[in-house]
Amino acid sequence: MAGSQDVALEEVFWRSPQHLQMMGGYLHSNNILFYFAESPFFDATSNNASLAVQASYNDAFRHFVETREAFESRLKTMQGLEFMVAYDPLQAAAQSEAAFSQEPSNIWVVRRQMRRKRTGMDDEVIVLGVYYVVGDCIYMAPSVASVVGNRVLSVVASLTKLLNTASPLPIFSPSYGHTYTPPIPKALDSFSQPSSQLSSQFQQSKEATPMPDIQAQAKASLAGASTSFSSNEETRNLTEALALLSRYGDEFMDETPLVGEPGSFIFSKASDAPSSTRQVSRENAPVPGSSGAVPAKAE
């Protein structure tokens, strides 16, 4: 009955048209468990196999295998591993509305479960596996751990691809920080040109330029933007440095300069007048090559 289990049963399905023809050509409530017993999903040590063997050699047990109700009723009196039908499409169609009863789904659900007897209490039933039969094909339902594991693996694979694609994109500069697009300062002459002229020039340049592949175009745009940004940054830094020099170049921290070495600084001329006084004296001083000294006042 049970076949080799070298491969994962969740990844295979089983069907046997030969056994189906021997059982009447179609599946119904009384032969679904016996058709399932021929598949590799069946366990030969279960109570189903034990009861089937007893019925084949003992006429007293033969009536248990004639109908599924009698077969499952006998299984419920036993303890151990068993296979039970959890969903019968024919029975569901008969109990439901008339529209559905004419078109049964033909999907059976079989459970593999462990039954344990408890004195004075209901039986303890632990579901070990679920199988579904579609037509004459039998599939094993995957476990929740397998489904969640596959979904997590798919998410991790997608995130890995995203990180590999996005990791070379950020660009860092002291002025702008981390950016995904190169910061390109606008040229001064672009403000003087109207937008219509700029759009026409861009359209002409776009029409005259052949379209390269996407990767080459992206690399060229990044390289050009980086070069333009570096050149404009250097020009701006030089302009700011010259402006600071022209504004604060003649200022000093101390009016009286210090001389000496670290640890022994002294004032060079403590009695010198402030810089404003020196500037006034410098303006009143005689110019070299003039007519002579300032005449003294008459007494």
C-alpha positions, 0 to 999 in steps of 0.5 A: 500500500504505502510506497517509498518516501524518499522524496517530500510527500508535499511535493508530489501527487498520486493518481491510479486510473487502474485502481479507480476502474477496479472500484467502479470507475468513480469515487464515492463515499464507500470506496474513497478510503480504500482508494486512498489506501493505495497511495504512498500517503497511506500508513500500513500500520494504521487501524485502517489497514488492520481493520481491512486485513481482519475483514478479509480473513474474518467474516464477522468483520466483513460488514465493517468494510461495506459502508464508510459509516460502519468502517469509521464507526469501528475506527472510533472504537479503536485507539491509534493512528487512523485515516478519516474523511473530514469532508464528503462533497456528495454528502455536502451537496445533498445537505445544501441548497438545490443549486449546489446539490446538482454540481458537487465539488468532487473534492474530498478531504482526508485526515491523518489523526491519532486517537487516544482513549480517556476513561470517562472523557471524550477521545483525544484526537490529534490531527497529524496531516491533511490530504485532499483528493481532486478528481482521482488525484491525491495531494498532501496539504502543506504544513503551516511552517512550510507555507510561512517558511516559503513566504519568508524566503520569498520576502528575504529574496526580494529584499536582497535584490532590492538592497543590492540594487539600491546600495550603489545609488546613495551619493554623499556630499558635505553640503547635501548629505546622503541623496539618491539623485546627484544634486545639480546646482542650477546655472546662473544663465538658466534663470535668464533664459525663458522656459520655452527656450530651455525646453526647445533646446532640450528637445533638439538635443534629445532628438539629435542624440542617439538613445543608448542603453539604459545602463550606459545612459545612467552611468553617463548622467551620474558621471556628468552630474558629479563633475558639474557638481564638483566644479561648481562647489570649488568655484563657490568655495573660492568666491566665499574665501575671497569675500571673507578675506576682503572683509576681515583681512585687516582685523586682528584679535588683539590691539596689543600684539603678543611676543614670546614663546608659548608659556611666556607671552608678553605684550610688545608695547603696553603703552601704545595707543589704540589702533584708532589713535594710530590711524589718526596720527598716520593721517596727520603725519607729513607726507615725505617730500613736502615743504618742510616741518610744521611751523611752531606756534609763536609764543 
